[in-house]
């Protein structure tokens, strides 16, 4: 393929990127698009993931099938994607249309203001790839009941997949808090999972290792929120920390509390979802206390009924708080997602809920 044609494809790609329809935010506010474009060109983490999943501007070598025919070259975009993402594109896009609030972090200055960044399909495609890659990595070194379905539900509630969203309660895609971040760097807790990743030979852990190796030299904090929001390293760190943090919580907090329950219902087809619901509940504002109360109160129920009860109010007898408020909010947000889908996925979602969004 000649240089002129390569230039045409490159310019067209940039033009399409800038003009893409906003799922949310203000058209023309291309802060996130500029960030992502820069990350895919310069960040080793973004370049690695983008290449594996065929995300972003492709090179001649990636897409050209008959390069010798410069007048009518065949470009096969299907050949680009070497890895498949785990969530259906339409579901991530539907989550991206939800307005989560207008406070966002601009980077690299790290300032909080009402920016209304334009959020597009380019962003959801990339984040789907990052999530798929890091989930494969963490699950390969640390078995846990957490599924892609559960992560989709968490991210939909926490941020609607918007990477720069910030609130008093947390920051970025997973709305991470300082306490959650510090817990991951405790030698007897999150560091255990981090070290498993560093010692892994799994190809899916290559990008995760780049983040962990850097963080081992200097532990990141929310003093610089861009470290957990900006494309190229921050957004990726946020997603890696979410998955790794949930693995840590399962190992150290939820699994021990469910040990007898898990043994009693071993082999039950609904056990994993019951375990996952309990784990997800710990991620919410009630934390481990809410999760512990739900496990203690609902352990007399078989897994199928346990799962159903996690979507209903469960008032703690000590302080009167609703111990299942977080999982109830997840269900409510998923009901909204279901209405945003087109047929036939909309009808499938009505029957199967968020599991319908899995590839």
For each residue, the residues with C-beta under 8 A, 3 or more apart:
1: 5 6 60 64 67 70 73
2: 5 6 70
3: 6 7
4: 7 8
5: 1 2 8 9 70 73
6: 1 2 3 9 10 60
7: 3 4 10 11
8: 4 5 11 12
9: 5 6 12 13 75
10: 6 7 13 14 57
11: 7 8 14 15
12: 8 9 15 16
13: 9 10 16 17 57 58
14: 10 11 17 18 37 57
15: 11 12 18 19
16: 12 13 19 20
17: 13 14 20 33 37 122
18: 14 15 30 33
19: 15 16
20: 16 17 33 120 121 122
21: 27 120 121
22: 25 26 27 118 119 120
23: 93 96 97 119 120 121 124
24: 96 97 98 99 118 119 160 162
25: 22 29 32 116 117 118 119
26: 22 29 116 117 118
27: 21 22 118
28: 118
29: 25 26 115 116 117 118
30: 18 33 34 118
31: 34 35 106 115 117 118 164
32: 25 35 36 117 118 119 120 123 163 164 231
33: 17 18 20 30 36 37 118 120 122 123
34: 30 31 37 38
35: 31 32 38 39 107 230 231 232
36: 32 33 39 40 46 56 122 123 126 231
37: 14 17 33 34 40 41 56
38: 34 35 41 42 43 231 232
39: 35 36 42 43 45 46 230 231 232 233
40: 36 37 43 46 47 50 55 56 57 126
41: 37 38 47
42: 38 39 46 47 232
43: 38 39 40 46 47 231 232 233
44: 47 48 210
45: 39 48 49 207 210 211 232 233 236
46: 36 39 40 42 43 49 50 126 231 232 236
47: 40 41 42 43 44 50 51
48: 44 45 51 52 206 207 210
49: 45 46 52 53 55 126 129 130 133 207 236
50: 40 46 47 53 54 55 56 126 129
51: 47 48 54 82
52: 48 49 82 83 129 133
53: 49 50 81 82 83 84 85 129 132 133
54: 50 51 58 62 77 80 81 82
55: 40 49 50 125 126 129
56: 36 37 40 50 122 126
57: 10 13 14 40
58: 13 54 62 63 77 80
59: 62 63
60: 1 6 63 64 67
61: 64
62: 54 58 59 79 80
63: 58 59 60 75 76 77 79 80
64: 1 60 61 67 73 74 75
65: 73 74 75 76 79
66: 69 73 74
67: 1 60 64 70 73
68:
69: 66 72 73 74
70: 1 2 5 67 73
71:
72: 69
73: 1 5 64 65 66 67 69 70
74: 64 65 66 69
75: 9 63 64 65
76: 63 65 79 80
77: 54 58 63 80 81
78: 81
79: 62 63 65 76
80: 54 58 62 63 76 77
81: 53 54 77 78 84
82: 51 52 53 54
83: 52 53 129 132 133
84: 53 81 132 359
85: 53 89 125 128 129 131 132 359
86: 128 131 132 135 148 358 359
87: 91 92 128 131 132 148 152 357 358 359
88: 91 92 345 356 357 358 359
89: 85 92 93 121 124 125 128
90: 93 94 341 342 345 357
91: 87 88 94 95 152 337 341 345 354 356 357
92: 87 88 89 95 96 124 125 127 128 152 161
93: 23 89 90 96 97 121 124
94: 90 91 97 98 337 340 341
95: 91 92 98 124 152 155 156 160 161 337
96: 23 24 92 93 119 123 124 160 161 162
97: 23 24 93 94 160 340
98: 24 94 95 156 160 333 336 337
99: 24 160
100: 159 160 162 165
101: 165 167
102: 114 115 116
103: 112 113 114 165 166 167
104: 112 113 114 115 116 117 162 164 165 166
105: 110 111 112 164 166 171 172 225 226 229 230
106: 31 109 110 111 113 115 164
107: 35 110 164 226 229 230 234
108: 226 230
109: 106 226
110: 105 106 107 224 225 226
111: 105 106
112: 103 104 105 166 225
113: 103 104 106
114: 102 103 104
115: 29 31 102 104 106 164
116: 25 26 29 102 104
117: 25 26 29 31 32 104 162 164
118: 22 24 25 26 27 28 29 30 31 32 33
119: 22 23 24 25 32 96 123 124 161 162
120: 20 21 22 23 32 33 123 124
121: 20 21 23 89 93 124 125
122: 17 20 33 36 56 125 126
123: 32 33 36 96 119 120 126 127 161 163
124: 23 89 92 93 95 96 119 120 121 127 128 161
125: 55 85 89 92 121 122 128 129
126: 36 40 46 49 50 55 56 122 123 129 130 231
127: 92 123 124 130 131 161 163 173 235 239
128: 85 86 87 89 92 124 125 131 132
129: 49 50 52 53 55 83 85 125 126 132 133
130: 49 126 127 133 134 207 235 236 239
131: 85 86 87 127 128 134 135 148 151 155 239 243
132: 53 83 84 85 86 87 128 129 135 136 148
133: 49 52 53 83 129 130 136 137 204 207 208
134: 130 131 137 138 204 207 208 236 239 240 243
135: 86 131 132 138 139 148 151 243
136: 132 133 139 140 202 204
137: 133 134 140 141 197 200 202 204 205 207 208
138: 134 135 141 142 144 193 197 208 240 243 244 247
139: 135 136 142 143 144 146
140: 136 137 200 202 204 205
141: 137 138 193 196 197 200 202 205
142: 138 139 193 196 247 251
143: 139
144: 138 139 246 247 250 251 255 279
145: 250 272 273 275 276 279
146: 139 150 151 243 246 247 250 276 279 280
147: 150 151 272 276
148: 86 87 131 132 135 151 152 358
149: 152 153 276 354 355 357 358
150: 146 147 153 154 276 279 280
151: 131 135 146 147 148 154 155 242 243
152: 87 91 92 95 148 149 155 156 354 357
153: 149 150 156 157 280 330 333 334 354
154: 150 151 157 158 174 242 280 283 330
155: 95 131 151 152 158 159 160 161 173 174 242
156: 95 98 152 153 160 161 330 333 334 337
157: 153 154 329 330 333
158: 154 155 170 173 174 175
159: 100 155 162 163 165 172 173 174 175
160: 24 95 96 97 98 99 100 155 156 165
161: 92 95 96 119 123 124 127 155 156 173
162: 24 96 100 104 117 119 159 165 173
163: 32 123 127 159 172 173 229 230 231 234 235 238
164: 31 32 104 105 106 107 115 117 172 229 230
165: 100 101 103 104 159 160 162 171 172 173 175
166: 103 104 105 112 170 171 172 225 229
167: 101 103 170 171 175
168:
169: 175 177 285
170: 158 166 167 174 175 176 177 180
171: 105 165 166 167 175 176 177 222 225 228 229 238
172: 105 159 163 164 165 166 175 176 225 228 229 234 235 238
173: 127 155 158 159 161 162 163 165 229 235 238 239 242
174: 154 155 158 159 170 238 239 241 242
175: 158 159 165 167 169 170 171 172
176: 170 171 172 180 181 222 228 238 241 242 245
177: 169 170 171 180 181 222
178: 181 182 221 222
179: 182 183
180: 170 176 177 183 184 241 245
181: 176 177 178 184 185 220 221 222 228 241
182: 178 179 185 186
183: 179 180 186 189 190 245 248
184: 180 181 189 190 191 193 194 241 244 245 248
185: 181 182 190 191 215 219
186: 182 183 189 190 191
187: 191
188: 191 192
189: 183 184 186 192 248 252
190: 183 184 185 186 193 194 244 245 248
191: 184 185 186 187 188 194 195
192: 188 189 195 196 248 251
193: 138 141 142 184 190 196 197 244 247 248 251
194: 184 190 191 197 198 212 216 244
195: 191 192 198 199
196: 141 142 192 193 199 200
197: 137 138 141 193 194 200 205 208 209 212 244
198: 194 195 209 212 213
199: 195 196
200: 137 140 141 196 197 205
201:
202: 136 137 140 141 205
203: 206
204: 133 134 136 137 140 208
205: 137 140 141 197 200 202 208 209
206: 48 203 209 210
207: 45 48 49 130 133 134 137 210 211 236
208: 133 134 137 138 197 204 205 211 212 240
209: 197 198 205 206 212 213
210: 44 45 48 206 207 213 214
211: 45 207 208 214 215 233 236 237 240
212: 194 197 198 208 209 215 216 240
213: 198 209 210 216 217
214: 210 211 217 218 233
215: 185 211 212 218 219 220 237
216: 194 212 213
217: 213 214
218: 214 215
219: 185 215
220: 181 215 224 227 228 237
221: 178 181 224 227
222: 171 176 177 178 181 225 227 228
223:
224: 110 220 221 227
225: 105 110 112 166 171 172 222 228 229
226: 105 107 108 109 110 229 230 234
227: 220 221 222 224 230 233 234 237
228: 171 172 176 181 220 222 225 234 235 237 238 241
229: 105 107 163 164 166 171 172 173 225 226 234 235 238
230: 35 39 105 107 108 163 164 226 227 233 234 235
231: 32 35 36 38 39 43 46 126 163 234 235 236
232: 35 38 39 42 43 45 46 235 236
233: 39 43 45 211 214 227 230 236 237
234: 107 163 172 226 227 228 229 230 231 237 238
235: 127 130 163 172 173 228 229 230 231 232 238 239
236: 45 46 49 130 134 207 211 231 232 233 239 240
237: 211 215 220 227 228 233 234 240 241
238: 163 171 172 173 174 176 228 229 234 235 241 242
239: 127 130 131 134 173 174 235 236 242 243
240: 134 138 208 211 212 236 237 243 244
241: 174 176 180 181 184 228 237 238 244 245
242: 151 154 155 173 174 176 238 239 245 246
243: 131 134 135 138 146 151 239 240 246 247
244: 138 184 190 193 194 197 240 241 247 248
245: 176 180 183 184 190 241 242 248 249
246: 144 146 242 243 249 250 279 280 283
247: 138 142 144 146 193 243 244 250 251
248: 183 184 189 190 192 193 244 245 251 252
249: 245 246 252 253 254 279 282 283 288
250: 144 145 146 246 247 253 254 255 275 279
251: 142 144 192 193 247 248 255
252: 189 248 249 255 256
253: 249 250 256 257 282 288 291
254: 249 250 257 258 275 278 279 282 288 291 295
255: 144 250 251 252 258 259 262 275
256: 252 253 259
257: 253 254 278 291 292 295 296
258: 254 255 261 262 275 278 295 299
259: 255 256 262 263
260: 263 264 299
261: 258 264 265 274 295 299
262: 255 258 259 265 266 271 275
263: 259 260 266
264: 260 261
265: 261 262 268 271 274 302 303
266: 262 263 271
267: 271
268: 265 271 302 303 304
269: 303
270: 273 274 302 303 304 306 307
271: 262 265 266 267 268 274 275 303
272: 145 147 275 276
273: 145 270 276 277 303 307
274: 261 265 270 271 277 278 303 306 307 310
275: 145 250 254 255 258 262 271 272 278 279
276: 145 146 147 149 150 272 273 279 280
277: 273 274 280 281 306 307 310 327
278: 254 257 258 274 275 281 282 291 294 295 310
279: 144 145 146 150 246 249 250 254 275 276 282 283 291
280: 146 150 153 154 246 276 277 283 284 326 327 330
281: 277 278 284 286 290 291 294 310 323 324 326 327
282: 249 253 254 278 279 287 288 290 291
283: 154 246 249 279 280 326
284: 280 281 287 290 325 326 327 329
285: 169 290 325 326
286: 281 289 290 291 321 323 325 326
287: 282 284 290 291
288: 249 253 254 282 291 292
289: 286 292 293
290: 281 282 284 285 286 287 293 294 316 321 323 324 325 326
291: 253 254 257 278 279 281 282 286 287 288 294 295 323
292: 257 288 289 295 296
293: 289 290 296 297 314 316 323
294: 278 281 290 291 297 298 310 314 323 324
295: 254 257 258 261 278 291 292 298 299
296: 257 292 293 299
297: 293 294 314 323
298: 294 295 301 306 309 310 314
299: 258 260 261 295 296 306
300:
301: 298 305 306 309
302: 265 268 270 305 306
303: 265 268 269 270 271 273 274 306 307
304: 268 270 307 308
305: 301 302 308 309
306: 270 274 277 298 299 301 302 303 309 310
307: 270 273 274 277 303 304 310 311
308: 304 305 311 312
309: 298 301 305 306 312 314 324
310: 274 277 278 281 294 298 306 307 314 324 327
311: 307 308 324 327 328 331
312: 308 309 324 328
313: 322 324 325 328
314: 293 294 297 298 309 310 322 323 324
315: 320 321 322 323
316: 290 293 319 320 321 322 323
317:
318:
319: 316
320: 315 316
321: 286 290 315 316 325
322: 313 314 315 316 325 328
323: 281 286 290 291 293 294 297 314 315 316
324: 281 290 294 309 310 311 312 313 314 327 328
325: 284 285 286 290 313 321 322 328 329
326: 280 281 283 284 285 286 290 329 330
327: 277 280 281 284 310 311 324 330 331
328: 311 312 313 322 324 325 331 332
329: 157 284 325 326 332 333
330: 153 154 156 157 280 326 327 333 334
331: 311 327 328 334 335
332: 328 329 335 336
333: 98 153 156 157 329 330 336 337
334: 153 156 330 331 337 338 353 354
335: 331 332 338 339
336: 98 332 333 339 340
337: 91 94 95 98 156 333 334 340 341 349 354
338: 334 335 341 346 349 350 353
339: 335 336 346
340: 94 97 336 337
341: 90 91 94 337 338 345 346 349
342: 90 345 346
343: 346 347
344: 347 348
345: 88 90 91 341 342 348 349 356 357
346: 338 339 341 342 343 349 350
347: 343 344 350 351
348: 344 345 351 352 356
349: 337 338 341 345 346 352 353 354 356 357
350: 338 346 347
351: 347 348 356
352: 348 349 355 356
353: 334 338 349 356
354: 91 149 152 153 334 337 349 357
355: 149 352 358
356: 88 91 345 348 349 351 352 353
357: 87 88 90 91 149 152 345 349 354
358: 86 87 88 148 149 355
359: 84 85 86 87 88
